[in-house]
Amino acid sequence: MHDQATPVPATLFRSFWLAGFESACQITRTGRRLDMIAETQHDAQASGDYARIRELGMRAARDGIRWPLIERAGRFSFASLAPMAAAARQQGIQVIWNICHYGWPTDIDIFAPAFVDRFARFCRATADFFAAQSDEVPFYTPINEISFLAWAAGSQAYIYPCQRGRGLELKRQLVRAAIAGCEAIWDVDPRARFVHVDPLIHVVTPRGRPELADAAAAQRAGQFEAWDMLAGRAHPDLGGAPRYLDVMGLNFYHANQWEHPGDDAEARLRWEDTPRDKRWVPLHQLLAEVYERYRRPLFISETSHFGIGRGPWIAEIAAEVQLARAAGTPIEGICIYPILDRPDWDNLEHWHNSGLWDLRPDANGRLERVLDRAYAAELRRAQAQLA
């Protein structure tokens, strides 16, 4: 057992608090290519965005590379990334770069064996780009949310290629690609660190439906499958090994606990209720479970709420992380994601009011960053609490 009295200090990132910039660039089920970095104008305002987070004590961030913009007809141009990388260096921000955030060039069949080779080639080119920019140890997320992407694109027909019944096939393919990507990057820079991000969930049996207990347990256990594949614990034919499961990123939102099968909003366990559903598992217990299972460095790689719930949510997250660290679970950081408000994937006119900064267009169409002061005040209290 860990020492129950001594919190474990964070040492992995430049700051315990990180900012996450939404960088999804998938093709939606309606055939539209998203570019959330462009939608929030983060590409055009990267220097100011990085300066803002630094002013709030954040010296580390998660950000995206946008593979579909960089590789065209087999050729690489990092013109879309270079200004953002330069801005991060100038502002002193350490970035964990998402290499594939749900999007890839349109000429690639993600199910084909060639996808693995194409992804590894892109990873190598990306590593070459960053090696020429800086001698800092780079951090990458090869494929963001393997489990969610496999579910959304391979089981639910929600993200391109909008398949059903192929979730496990796609998950295996994504793990193959992630492993090949790690090896390609290590060939360029053996110091590189890898952050493998997936949702942290809890699934319970619906009341009065004991016959669904096994199915609920299986759905819950599915959250570990991609990590197990990477570590070589499951599907050993994929080539996984402990060295690939470097740093673990756990994404946790208000809707991450539900009754099986979780097909509608009514299935969600409501964190906002008083008293709370007794089946809700406190976050510090979920974090401890993951750490005891893998014994790898971990951090909360995405968390936030929306509207007036933003402040109370971050206060609860801080309290839960304080409990986790006091119990000896080595939480390396908390990433507020998104740090900027973001539009809905299916309706770009609808904004979620989920960022630390809301975005408001000025007369010229430039999206001004408007700090949500109540959220910021709660963040400062949380930062002091975990100092």
Secondary structure as GFF3:
##gff-version 3
##sequence-region A 1 387
A	DSSP	beta_strand	17	20	.	.	.	ID=ss1
A	DSSP	alpha_helix	36	39	.	.	.	ID=ss2
A	DSSP	alpha_helix	46	55	.	.	.	ID=ss3
A	DSSP	beta_strand	60	64	.	.	.	ID=ss4
A	DSSP	alpha_helix	67	70	.	.	.	ID=ss5
A	DSSP	beta_strand	71	72	.	.	.	ID=ss6
A	DSSP	beta_strand	75	76	.	.	.	ID=ss7
A	DSSP	alpha_helix	82	91	.	.	.	ID=ss8
A	DSSP	beta_strand	94	100	.	.	.	ID=ss9
A	DSSP	alpha_helix	113	133	.	.	.	ID=ss10
A	DSSP	beta_strand	139	143	.	.	.	ID=ss11
A	DSSP	alpha_helix	146	154	.	.	.	ID=ss12
A	DSSP	alpha_helix	167	188	.	.	.	ID=ss13
A	DSSP	beta_strand	193	199	.	.	.	ID=ss14
A	DSSP	beta_strand	202	204	.	.	.	ID=ss15
A	DSSP	three_ten_helix	210	212	.	.	.	ID=ss16
A	DSSP	alpha_helix	213	221	.	.	.	ID=ss17
A	DSSP	three_ten_helix	222	224	.	.	.	ID=ss18
A	DSSP	alpha_helix	225	231	.	.	.	ID=ss19
A	DSSP	three_ten_helix	236	238	.	.	.	ID=ss20
A	DSSP	three_ten_helix	242	244	.	.	.	ID=ss21
A	DSSP	beta_strand	247	251	.	.	.	ID=ss22
A	DSSP	beta_strand	257	259	.	.	.	ID=ss23
A	DSSP	three_ten_helix	265	267	.	.	.	ID=ss24
A	DSSP	alpha_helix	283	294	.	.	.	ID=ss25
A	DSSP	beta_strand	298	303	.	.	.	ID=ss26
A	DSSP	three_ten_helix	307	309	.	.	.	ID=ss27
A	DSSP	alpha_helix	310	326	.	.	.	ID=ss28
A	DSSP	beta_strand	331	336	.	.	.	ID=ss29
A	DSSP	beta_strand	343	344	.	.	.	ID=ss30
A	DSSP	beta_strand	347	351	.	.	.	ID=ss31
A	DSSP	beta_strand	357	361	.	.	.	ID=ss32
A	DSSP	beta_strand	367	371	.	.	.	ID=ss33
A	DSSP	alpha_helix	373	385	.	.	.	ID=ss34
###
